[in-house]
């Protein structure tokens, strides 16, 4: 039958002829008396084609109507594709065909039609006896392949099981086989689904041949499944009366006599005579076996009005399938464009008194995370689902939305807090709930992932509180998707690599060390990729391990790390004061290679800072490689790249780089990603989460992110470090204050976690509030240093009085705030922050005059002094000898042009936690200076800052428990 292909396709390539009136295809069929031989129906068609080609010549023969239909479909597909490619030059749809068998003719037809239209096609050829599971495995692979826009199955009829059909993704099911596509067709939504191309071909051929289907009696014989359903549905829409039958059905002869049009879904058995079909009846053969010459015609000669053979239907069906693939690609491009959110917000029913945070969280049923993702414009292949309520978002979205304008960028900071915290996360959540659930404005919250140290220590979780929370709060606060665990593993792998390298260099000769670093494997000795990079760094331009001189081997093998300069510490995500100073390497097996070391809290790891500041996987890998862990004995920096561990660190972090999607109590979206502390790191969530969210909300939407602790710490680092790394410009600062904290700054009694508040904090005290507003005024002034408008959000507690609230708002405006608004989201949800949302929207309409506080090219000391004087209010700084030595070393090593990340107490503007309000005329002591070269900043330690918190006398874990029957967590807050 393959000899038939050139003739079929040659017709398609001829230039189109002027259209004439539609006509019926008069193709008389004469059945042979010899049974199912080559001179049956198929033989007649071959003979006619041959005679037409001989008598008229190929150049003069007018193309039959059936060929012009195919050409028209392919030309239309080609034009549509061309228009799509004008705006998306790299776009080229792909049709995948899973084939079990050797139907080479259909394969060639599909290939040629695809090339004619400008598509790519891929065949997955399976053995003819492939089982259900083998076919499904291939279907599932194609389902997840974003390059493929359509999937067709060329398998035996017996293989079309429900299990196979249900495995198909409806949006790639260009043959209309799935229940979803059939259901839409039956409902009348044909424009939203794929319809069987064979059924469409039947209708097209009949109508283009001049057949008026209205009122016609249609008999469909031998069709079943999706083809039968599609034929019945399409014919009924044309006003036809449709009957279905099998070749074995009783009274088949009478049904054939009554039919105006007969559609054959299976080959005609030889025992059924052609004489049963009335002269003048139009017959269409959809049986695939007809194309292979297997239709039996054993009756005496019978003439009837028209036979449209299977190669007509099959060829047109193949063309229509190509058209469906183009349409599938067009749909996908449309989906990839930004569209306004179709967000279904969750209703709140606030109770009074307000229940515990975990009770509120548990009372609300979150939306399935895939539903939320779809509502905000994420595609199915852009998320990786973890359980029911959280998912990771792939970075490919940034490429899809690269031309989409960013939304408005809002930072939530705060005044100097009490040890209890003043509710920045709560304000952040309340604000986005107000914007989206109550003002119908797209908004995204971007939060840090909380460390489990404070969760089990004294501060508790960080999911917000009351009726402004991220849910489920226990999943938010515990493990999430494992990002901090990945950081811990990567950090400690690097720590192990440092000490192990020192050990092996101390206990081996140059030759032995080199032979173990570059071993012979199966008789082949070669450098790894990262070792070649080290050779290049050393200026050794050789790739053959045997070609190095003894001196070159020594330089390559020995990092010669000075143990006293090691700055890389092991980490743990638990508050453990007894790990602040330890001795490692005391076992006899370490042969005396012991040294003093320490553990830091996991979120203080430079890898966490790298995660928070990176903008791509490639950038993260480069940053990880640049991390300086020590110096060698010549004073040169030793990096993770030198240790050969960069690739392994990237592997451990490859999933952690993807932001985590969750939701608020009112069903609005939240990104939770990265969690560096603000007192010992830069204290902001990830650049990537912000960038993705800014694209998703659209130009008129808002992304609200928070910076840790007071504006003097988290906000200053947000502007000077994060904004330099991201290139993003903030529109508004929301400065969170509480009457409680202002009373403390006004001279109130000390506030201690776990101890009941004194009466000064629970009763009205206007003088304390007025005196404490000096801290609020100072924080407003700090924000104004960066040229960004400030809106003060007063987080109202139930003990606050109207007079206290009004006083704070008035003094904030007098200090230069754009607006000051009391907020009640904790007790009623987003409804309680609508006024704040309106104030933020208005402030965002004012042009931001954002500027950095200092030029990074200034010397390190001058940058530290600028922050100390302009932000903290210090008279000057004082460097310890160790700090001065480190500054000199980092400057000499070429790291002097990095921004500064001050590690300072969050409980005061000064270095002394008990100095409240606005301390003045103090000297800021710099005890040490460290460098996070991969993250991209220098961090001075102010005073006696610890990078490993300790547990209090009564930690939170006393209240945390698990109901072993329901598996519900209790006691988190």
LOLUM-164500 format. One record per residue (C-alpha): x, y, z. Coordinates in steps of 0.1 Angstrom, whole numbers, plus 2048, in hexadecimal, padded with zeros to 3 digits. Layout:
N
XYZ ...
END
This chain:
973
800800800 81E817805 81F81C7DF 7FF8307E3 81084A7F9 82385E7DF 8038647CA 7EF86F7E9 80A8877F4 8148937D2 7F08A17CE 7F48B57EE 8138C77E2 8038D37C2 7F98F87C2 7D58FD7CC 7BB9007B0 7A091A7AF 78390E7C5 7659007B3 7428F87BF 7428DC7D9 73B8BA7C9 7338977D3 74F87E7CE 7428667B4 7588487BA 74582A7AE 75180A7BF 74D7E87AE 7517CA7C4 7667AD7B5 75978A7B5 77A77D7C1 7777857E6 78F79C7F7 7AA79E7DC 7BC7BC7CF 7A07C57B6 7877CC7D2 77E7F07DD 7A27F97E2 7AC7EB7C1 7918007B0 79F81F7C1 7C28177B6 7B6811792 7A3832791 7C184579E 7D8835785 7BF83B768 7BB85F773 7E0864773 7E5853751 7C986473E 7CD88774B 7F2889754 7FD894775 8018B976B 7DE8BC75D 7C88A8775 7B38BE78C 7B78B37B0 79A8A17BE 7858B37D8 79189B7F3 7B58A57EC 7AD8CA7EC 79D8C680F 7BD8B781D 7D28D280C 7BB8ED81B 7BF8DE83E 7E48DC83C 7E78FF82D 7D190D848 7E78FC863 80690A852 7F992D852 7ED92C877 80F91E881 82193986D 80D954880 8159448A1 83A943899 83A968890 83896F8B6 84894F8C2 8649478AA 86F9288BD 84C9198BE 8488F98AA 82D8E18B4 8358BC8B8 81E89E8B1 82887E8C3 81B85D8B5 81D83E8CA 81C8218B1 81A7FC8B9 81F7EB898 82D7F1875 814808864 82F81A850 81682A838 80483E853 826847862 831855840 81086783B 81287785E 837880858 831890836 8128A4841 8258B0860 8428BC84B 82A8CD833 8198E0850 83A8E8861 8368D2880 84E8BA890 844896895 85287A8AA 84A8558A8 84C83E8C6 84D81C8B6 8447FF8CD 8437DA8C5 8217CE8B7 81B7B98D6 8217D58EF 80C7D390E 7F67EC91E 8107F7938 82B7FC91D 813813909 809826929 82D82B933 83483D911 814851914 81E85E937 84086892A 83087C90D 81688B925 83389B939 8478A691A 8408CB916 84E8CB8F3 8318B58E7 8108C58DF 7FD8A78D1 7FD8818D7 7ED8678C0 7EB8428C5 7F08298A8 7EA8098BB 7D37EB8B6 7AE7EE8BF 7B27D68DC 7CC7EE8EB 7B480B8EE 7AA802912 79B81A92B 7BC81993E 7CF82491F 7B683F916 7B584C939 7DB850939 7D986A91C 7DA88F926 7BA89E917 7CD8BD90C 7E48A88F6 7CA88F8EB 7C789C8C7 7B387D8BC 7978858D5 7998638E7 79686D90B 776870920 77E895926 77E89D901 7608888F9 74D897916 7548BA909 7498B08E6 7288A28F3 7228C1907 7268D68E8 7488E48F1 75A8D88D2 76F8F88D0 77E8EF8F2 7878CB8EA 7978B48D1 77F8A08BA 7888808A9 79988A888 78A86C877 766877880 76E89B875 77D88E855 75C87B84D 74789A852 7608B083F 761899821 73B89581F 7348BB822 7508C4809 7418AA7F1 7208BC7F1 70D8A4808 6F28B681C 6F28A383D 6D28B384B 6B789784E 6CE87C840 6CD85984F 6F084F859 6FA82B861 71B827873 727803872 7427F4887 74E814897 7518158BD 7608298D9 76A84D8D3 76584A8AD 74283E8B0 7398598CA 7498758B6 73886A896 7168698A6 71B88A8B7 72789C898 70C88E881 6F189789A 6FE8BA89A 6F98BB874 6D58B0878 6DB88C86D 6CA86D87B 6E5856887 6E483188D 70081A899 7037F6890 71B7D988E 7207C2870 7107A6884 6F17BB88D 6CF7AB883 6BC7BE869 6DD7CD85D 6D07CA838 6B17DF83F 6C67F9851 6DE7FB833 6C07FF81C 6B381C830 6D482E834 6DE84C81E 70284B82B 71582D838 73483284D 74A813851 75E810871 7697EC86B 7707D984B 7527C983B 7517A3840 75178F820 72F77F829 71E7A2827 7167A8802 71A7CB7F4 6F87C87E5 6EA7D0807 6F57F4801 6DC8077EC 6E88187CC 6ED83D7D3 6F98377F6 71884A800 731833812 74E83F827 768826833 77A82F853 78880D859 7AE80F85C 7B07EC84D 7A37FA82D 7C380E829 7D67ED82B 7C17DC810 7AE7C5828 78A7CF820 7787B0812 75F7B57F6 7517947EC 72F79D7DE 7257A07BA 72A7C17A9 7167DD7B8 7168027AF 70E81D7C8 70F8427C8 7318497D9 74C8377EC 76584D7FF 780835807 795832826 7B3843817 79E863812 792862836 7B4858844 7C7872831 7AF88E83B 7AE88185F 7D4882860 7D38A6853 7B98B086D 7CE8A0888 7EB8B787D 7D28D4880 7C98C98A3 7EE8C98AD 7F28ED8A1 7D38F68B4 7E18E58D3 8008F98D0 7EC9198CB 7D99118EB 7F990B8FE 80892C8F2 7E893D8FD 7EA92C91F 80E938923 80495C91E 7FB97093D 7D696F946 7C397F962 7BF968980 7A0953984 7A59509A9 78B9419C0 79194F9E3 78993CA02 76F94BA1A 778952A3E 76094FA5B 774960A77 76B956A9B 76E96BABB 782966AD0 79C95DAB5 7A6938AB8 7CA92CAB7 7DD92FA96 7DD90AA90 7B8907A97 7B1922A7E 7C8912A65 7B88F0A69 7958FEA66 79B90AA43 79D8F1A26 7B88FDA0E 7B38FA9E8 7C68DE9D7 7E78EE9CD 7E38E49A8 7C28F79A8 7D39169B7 7EF91399E 7D7912981 7C393098F 7E294698F 7EE93C96C 807920972 808904959 8068E0965 82B8DA95A 8368F896E 82E8E9990 83B8CB9A4 8218C29BE 82A8B89E2 80C8A99F3 7EB8BB9EF 7F38DF9FA 8168E89EE 8298E79CE 84A8F29BF 84990A9A2 862905986 87892197A 86E91C956 85193395D 86995195C 871949938 84C94692F 84596893F 86597A935 852995922 83799993D 8399BA951 83F9B7976 8259BF990 82A9D79AE 8459CD9C8 83D9D39EC 8549CDA0A 8479C7A2D 8609D1A48 85B9DBA6C 8669F0A8A 87F9E1AA3 86B9C4AB1 8659B5AD3 871991AD7 84D987ACF 84E995AAC 8369AFA9F 82499DA83 8359A5A62 82C983A53 808988A60 8069AAA50 81599CA2F 7FA981A2E 7DE999A39 7E89B1A1E 7E7998A01 7C698AA0E 7B89ADA0D 7C69B59EB 7BA9959DA 79C9889ED 78C9AA9F4 7999C29DA 79C9A99BD 7C09B39B6 7D99989AD 7F39949C9 80D97C9D5 81E9799F7 84296F9F7 84E962A19 86D951A28 86C92DA32 86E92CA58 88B91AA69 8818FEA80 89890CA9B 880928AA5 862912A9E 86C8FBABA 87E916ACE 86D935ADA 85F94AABC 84992FAAD 84092CA89 83F947A6E 820940A5A 80E960A66 7F395EA80 7CF960A88 7BA964A68 7D896EA53 7EC94EA4F 7FC938A35 7EC916A36 7F08FAA3F 80690AA5A 8158EAA66 8228E2A43 82F906A40 842904A60 84F8E0A5F 8658D3A43 8508E3A26 8608D3A07 8818CCA17 8958EBA0B 8A68F1A2C 8AF8CDA2F 8BF8CFA0C 8D38EEA18 8DE8DBA37 8EA8BDA22 8FC8D3A09 90C8E9A24 9198CBA38 9258B9A19 93B8D7A12 9478D8A37 9508B3A35 9638B9A14 9788D5A25 9848C0A42 9888A0A2E 99E8B3A15 9B48C0A31 9B789DA3F 9C188DA1E 9DA8A8A16 9EA8A4A38 9ED87EA36 9F8878A11 A1587F9FA A108959DC A108779C4 9F88629D9 9E087F9DD 9E18869B7 9DB8629AE 9BD8609C5 9AE8809B8 9B3876994 9B0850995 9B1838978 98F828971 98E80A95A 9B081394D 9A6837945 9B2855959 9A2877954 999897966 97589E96F 9658BE962 9698D0983 98E8C5985 9948D4962 9858F596F 99E8F498C 9BB8EE973 9AF90C95F 9AE92297E 9D2917987 9DD920963 9E58FC95B 9D98F7937 9DB8D1936 9C08B6934 9D4896936 9DA88C95A 9FB87C951 A0889C942 A0B8B0962 A2D8B7971 A338AF995 A2F8D499E A0F8D698B A028B799C A0A8C59BE 9F98E79B7 9DA8D49A9 9D88BC9C6 9DF8D29E4 9C78ED9EF 9DD8F3A0D 9C0900A22 9C9914A42 9B2905A5C 9B2925A70 9A1937A53 98491FA4E 963933A4F 94C917A43 938908A60 9228EAA63 8FD8F2A67 8DE8E3A77 8BA8EFA76 8B58EDA9C 8BD906AB7 8DA8F5ACA 8F090BADF 9098EEAE6 9148EEAC2 920912AC2 943906AC9 94F8E3AC3 96F8CFABB 96F8B8A9D 98789DA92 98E88EAB4 98C869AA9 9AD856AA4 9A4850A80 9A8876A79 9CD874A83 9CE894A96 9BB8AAA7D 9A58BAA97 99A8DEA9A 9808F4AAB 9618FAA97 93C902A9C 9198FCA8F 903918A81 8DD917A7D 8D590AA5A 8C592AA4E 8E693CA55 8F8927A3B 90593AA1D 8F4921A08 8D392FA15 8DE952A0B 8E89459E9 8C69359E4 8B59559EE 8C996B9D6 8CE9559B8 8BA95B997 8BF93A985 8CD917989 8EC921976 8F193F98C 8EC92A9AB 9079119A0 91F92D999 91893D9BB 91C91C9CD 93E9179BC 94993A9C6 9439359EB 96393B9FF 968922A1B 98B92BA26 9AD939A1B 9CC925A12 9ED92BA23 9F6946A0A 9D695AA12 9C39519F2 99E9479F5 9949239F3 97291D9E3 9589019E0 9638FF9BC 9878F89C7 97A8DC9DC 9688CD9BE 9468CC9CF 9338E69BB 9208CD9A5 9168B89C3 9098D69D6 8F58E19B7 8E68BE9B5 8DB8C09DA 8CC8E29D3 8BB8DC9B2 8988D99C0 89D8F29DC 8A190E9C2 87C90B9B8 8659219CD 84A9109E1 8259199DA 80C91A9F7 7ED92F9FF 7DE946A19 7BF93FA2E 7AB951A13 7BA93D9F7 7D29579E8 7F494B9DC 81494C9F1 8389439E8 84D935A05 8719349FB 893938A0D 896943A31 8B6955A3B 8B4966A5D 8B598CA5C 8CC990A7A 8E8978A6F 8E0978A49 8CD98EA31 8AA984A3C 896984A1C 88396AA08 8919609E6 8969769C7 88895A9B2 8679599C5 86397E9C1 86B97E99C 853962994 8379729A9 83C994998 836983977 818970983 80598D992 8069A2972 80E9C696E 7F29D2985 7F89B89A0 80C9B99C0 8289A39CF 82C9A89F4 84B99AA04 85999FA27 87B9A6A36 886999A58 8859ACA78 8879D2A78 88B9E9A5A 8AF9F0A66 8B89CCA60 8A29B9A47 8979D7A32 8BA9E6A2F 8C79C4A23 8A99C0A0B 8B29E19FA 8D89DF9FB 8DD9BA9F5 8BD9AA9E6 8B49C69CF 8D89C89C1 8D69A29BA 8B49A29AB 8B39C4999 88F9C89A6 8839EA9B2 86A9EC9CF 84BA029CD 840A049F1 84D9FBA14 8339F0A2E 8409F7A50 8309E2A6B 82C9F0A8E 81A9E5AAE 80F9F9ACC 8209DEAE1 8429E3AD1 83FA09AD2 837A08AF7 8579F3AFC 86BA0DAE9 85BA29AFE 869A1BB1E 8519FEB26 85C9DFB39 8709C5B28 85D9ACB13 867987B16 85A96AB02 845952B18 84096CB33 81E97FB36 81E9A3B2B 81F9BEB46 8009D5B4A 8119F1B37 80C9DCB18 7E89D1B1E 7DA9F3B2A 7D9A14B18 7F9A29B1D 7FBA46B05 81DA54B12 82FA33B0D 821A31AE9 82AA55AE1 84EA50AEE 852A2FADC 848A3EABA 86CA4AAB7 876A28AAB 85AA28A91 865A4AA85 889A3FA82 87FA20A6E 86AA36A57 889A4CA52 89EA2DA4A 885A23A2E 886A46A20 8ACA44A1C 8A4A2C9FF 889A429EF 86CA2B9F3 84AA36A00 840A28A22 81EA1CA2E 81CA14A53 8079F6A5C 7FD9F6A81 7F79D2A8A 7DB9D6AA3 7D89C0AC2 7B89BCAD6 7C69D0AF3 7CE9EEADE 7B8A0DAE3 7AAA25AC9 7BEA41AD8 7DFA2DAD5 7D7A23AB1 7CFA46AA6 7EEA54AB6 805A3CAA5 7F5A42A83 7F7A68A87 81CA68A92 825A50A75 817A68A5C 829A85A6C 849A72A69 845A6FA43 831A4FA3E 81BA50A1E 7FFA42A34 7FAA30A54 7DEA16A58 7D2A00A75 7CF9DBA6B 7B79C0A78 7C09A3A62 7C998DA80 7A598DA8D 79198FA6C 7A9986A4F 7AE99AA30 78F9AFA36 7A29BFA53 7BE9CBA3D 7AA9DAA20 7B39FEA2A 7D89F4A2B 7D49E4A08 7C5A049FA 7E1A19A0A 7FBA029FB 7EBA049D8 7EAA2A9DA 80EA2C9E6 819A159CA 80BA2D9B0 825A479BC 846A439A9 861A339BF 882A469C0 895A279CC 8BAA2B9D2 8D5A169E4 8E4A22A04 908A1E9F9 91FA179DC 92D9F49DD 94EA019D0 954A129F1 96DA01A09 95E9E7A20 9649FCA3F 952A1AA2F 934A05A26 9319F8A49 934A1BA57 919A28A40 900A0EA4C 909A13A70 905A39A6F 8E9A3EA56 8D3A20A60 8DBA17A84 8E4A3BA90 907A32A9D 922A4CAA2 93CA35A92 948A11A90 9649FFAA2 9769E2A91 9869C6AA5 9A99BBA99 99A99BA8C 97F9AFA78 99A9C6A6A 9AF9A8A60 992998A4E 9899B8A3C 9AD9BBA30 9AD997A25 98C99AA12 9979BAA01 9B89AB9F6 9A598C9E9 98F9A39D3 96F9A29E7 96E9C69F2 9529D19DA 9379BB9E9 9199C99FC 9179C6A22 9019AFA36 9029B9A5B 8FE99EA75 8EE9B1A92 8D49ADAAD 8B19B3AA1 8A59BFAC4 8B59E2AC1 8C19FBAA8 8E39F8ABA 8F89D9AC2 8E99D7AE5 8C79C5AE6 8BC9D8B05 8C09FAAF5 89DA02AE9 88EA20AD7 8A8A33AC3 8CBA2FAD3 8E3A4BACA 908A53ACB 913A2FACE 932A1DABF 9299FEAAB 9429E2AB2 94B9CBA95 9599ACAA5 95E997A85 959998A60 95097BA49 94B978A24 92F966A11 93E9699EF 9269519DE 9089649EC 91A9849E4 91F998A04 93699FA21 92799BA43 9359ACA62 92C99EA84 9209B9A9C 9289B3AC0 92398FACC 90B982AB2 90595CAB4 8FD949A94 8EE92CAA8 8D0934ABD 8C9921ADD 8AA913AED 898925B09 88F916B2B 86D90DB1D 86E908AF8 850905AE1 8558E0ADE 8438DBB00 8228E4AEF 8278D1ACE 8188AFACA 809897AB1 7E6887AB3 7F1863AA9 7CD85AA9E 7C6879A88 7EB881A81 7E38A5A88 7FE8BCA96 7F68CFAB6 8068ECAC7 8178FEAAA 813924AAA 
END
